[in-house]
Amino acid sequence: MLPDLSWANAPTLAGSIPTPAGYQRKTCAERSYSRFIQTLPIKKDNRIVAFNGSFIRDFNVFAVVDLPLLFKQDLEQCADFAMRLWAEYHKRENALDRLYLFDFNGKRKSFSGSGRSYNAFLKTSFANANSYSLKRGSDPVASETDLVPGDMLIQNENGGIGHVSVIMDVCEAAGKPRLYLIGFSFMPAQEFHVEKSTAGRGVGGWFTLEGYKEFLREILPFGPPVLRRFGP
């Protein structure tokens, strides 16, 4: 079946946030998860809306992904929104028969055969999984040079409170550190935004990986991150 093209004419991350001078955006295969992440639609304003309708003002916002929250409950936090992006990709590709998410221990739970609607399947997954689940169930990424859009930095030492950040885009320049757009949802449940780097942590609002790790240590100190991605 053909993919859902309803977002085709919306402003996107790749179309709205330029790379710094001399850098080239990573080319990702059409209809891949990485390309889906690069071309997510973004809102015309940078206001992050929480599940209760309030506005979040705690972050340095580069862009807010135009995916309104599905539930008026405190469900779509950082790990949940990472899972939602994975689910929305399968929905857009008309490939829900291949969609899986995780239980708390990182075991895959398939949408196919679950007997639930799309929203009900997501709601159950969000309620029963967290950053620990993604850390245990997702595939390790060997090194920074392997990172692609859609990969995750996951902080969770022992199953309690942690955090999940998602690589939204990657750009490169000869002889210079790779740069990344990185985003996340947070607590309380809120829309997903791309964080803008500050001076010394990147270039032109894009982070270096070490700059983002410094940001996590200072702003979101939930332990050292590991690199993960959703597997086939």
N, C-alpha and C positions, 0 to 999 in steps of 0.2 A: 504494500500500500504506500501511497505517496505521503510525505510528511505534511503536518499542519503548517501552513504558511501564513497564518494570521498575524504573525509579528513582522512580516517581511518589510513593511514600510515604516516601522517604528525607529526612533533614534536608538542606536546601540552603543555598547561600550567601545567596540573597535572603531565605530564611525564617529564617535564624539570625543574620545580621549586620545590625543596624538601622542606619538612616541617622542622622547627627547631628541634633540638634533643629533644626527649620526647613528641613531639606533633604528633597527628594523624589527617590526613585529613578527613574532613566530607564525609561520604559515601552518595551519592545521587543516586536515583533510575535511572536505565537505561531508556533512551529515555525521561527523564524529562528535563525541561528547565535548571534546576540547573546542571545536568550532562552535558548537551550541553555546558554550560558556562565553566565548569571545563576543558573540553576537546577541547576547541577551539584551532585551529592551531596557532602557533606563527612563526614569521619570524626568519631567521637564523641570522640576525643582528638586532640591536636595533635602527635603524634609523626610525624616524617618518616622513612620507612624507605628505606634505600639498597638497591641491587640485590644487595648481599652480605648483607643482613639486619641490618646495623648501623643505629643511629639517628643522625640528623643533628641537631646542636644549635647550628648556627652562625647561626640566624636568629631574628627576632622574629615568631613565627608567630601569625597571626590565625585561620587554618583550614587544614586539609589536605584537598585534594580526594580523594574516596573512589574513586580509580582505581588499584588496585595495579599495580605495574610488570608488563609483559608478559614481560620477559626477565631471566634471571639473568646478565646481561652489562652492561657499562658503556655502554649504548646510549641510554637515555632521559634525555638531558641537556636543556638549556633549549630549543634549537631543535626537538629531537625531540619533546618533550612538547607544544610548540605545534602541531606537525604531528599529533600523536596526538589532541589535542582536536578538530581539524578532521576527522580521520578518524572519531572516535567520534560526532561529530554526524551524519555521513552514515550511519554504521552504525545509529544510533538511529532515523533517519528512513527506514530501508530504502531509501537512495538511494546505495548504493555505486557504481552505474553513473555517478554524477556526481563521484565522489571522484578528486582528483588530489593528488599531492605533488610534490616537486621533485628534480632531480638537483643536483649541486654547483653548476653554473652558473646555476641558477634556471629551467631548462626544466621545464615541466610533464610529469609522468609519470602517466598515467591507470591507475587500478586495473582498469578494464574493459579486457579484452583482454590484461592482463599475464600471465595464466595462473598467477598466484600466489594462495594463500590470503590472507585478510585479514592475519593475523599475519606471513606471509612478505613480503608487500608492504610492510608497515610496517618490518619489520626491514631490508630492503634500502634503503628510503628513509632510515632513521635512520643507517645505516652510510655512506651516500654523500652526505649533505647536512648543512649546518650553518647558522649564523646568516647567513653570507654568501649562501647559497642562498635563504633567505627574503627577505633584503634585495633581491636581484636579481629574484626571481620574483614577489613579492607586490606588490599595488597601493599606490602612495603615498596617504597620507591628508593632505589639504591643510592642515588646521589643527586645533588642539586642540578647537575647537567641533564638529568633525566626528567626534570619537572616540566609539566605541560599544564595548560589551563584545565581546570577541573580537579587537579590534585589538591591534597589537603595537608595542612600542618595541624597535628592533633596533640593537645596537651591533656594528659590524664594519667596520673601515676598509679591509682589504685581502685578505680571504679567510682569514685566520688565526683565532686565538681571538677570539670575540666573545660576545655574550649576547643572549637574547631574553626580554623580559618581556611578559606578556599582561594587557590591561585586562579585569578580571573583572566590574566593575560601575561605574556612574557615577551620581552624584547631584548635584542643583543646588538653589540657593536664590537668590532675587532679590538682586542686588547683592553676591554673594559668589563667590569662586573655585569653579569646579567641583571636585568631589572624586572620587577613584577608589579602588577596590580593585584591587590589582595583584599578580600572582603569577608564579611561575616555578619550574622545576626547575633543577638545577645539577649540578656535578661533585663527586663521582662521581654517576652516574645515580641519581636519587632521586625519590620521590613529589613531586607538584606541590603547592606551598603558596601561600597568600595572605600576603604580608608585611604586618605591622602597622606603621603609621607611628608615629614618635616625636614628641615635642613639638617644634613649630616646623616640621614637615614636613607637617602636615595637621590634621585635626580628628577626634576620636573614633576614631582608628585608620585612617581613610581619608587618603590622600595628596592633596595638590595636585599638579599636574603638575610644577611647579618643585621642590616638596619631594621628589618621587620622583627627579627628575634629580639633585638634591643627594645623595640616597641612593646613586644609581649612581656618582657621582663619588667618593664616599667609600668605599663598600663593594665595588662592582663596576666598577672603572675601566677599561672596555674601549672608551672613546671616546664621543663624543656620540651619543645615540640618534636614529634617524629613525623616523617614524610609518608603519606599514604595515598592510595587511589582506589577507586572502585574497579573491581576486576571484571573480566568478561562474563 
